[in-house]
Amino acid sequence: MEYQYPIDYSWSTQEVVDVIQFFEAIERANETGIERDELMNSYRRFKEIVPSKAEEKTICGEFEEISGYSAYRTIKKAKDAASGERILLK
């Protein structure tokens, strides 16, 4: 995609990489599909970096605004799915 991911410049390089990987997982879940466990592992790491619900809502809202993909709806679907299932929102 041709846009910039929302990042916090106080994050370490590894944290920025991990947050970008989370957003890429959201993109895959909306475009081609992704294994539920891979998506949830990426989300858990994202939550280690962004533990605040308010900050998560802000960052994910910015991502949705630029990409059109809702991290909230994607993660909700993944939480409702069984381990090993493939997540695809269309």
Steps between C-alpha positions, in 0.01 A plus 500: 500500500606856440459662840689550823420296806422689820801470729622662818853635469570406863484130405819305446587380150385148590170632636439695178571184299261298718219757473542511122484119494172521694353742246623279215323207668179705510545575129549130419189409702303742285659420164620140473440340840726413792517225759319601818793410726746707295266799516443462875875466569556820307220669697643385835836652408324820391327515841839466677612812313164683525342383828264799535151448353479872419832499316404177319173661390683808373769310310257246353262783408781673310580171325136449402478855369796455265449134405127441528561188715357478850742339744214483753269298272787281384616414853139448613452244223827331593402482869172332402677248275651170607875441514631395159221670306577732211376856543377682190277806504340594171 
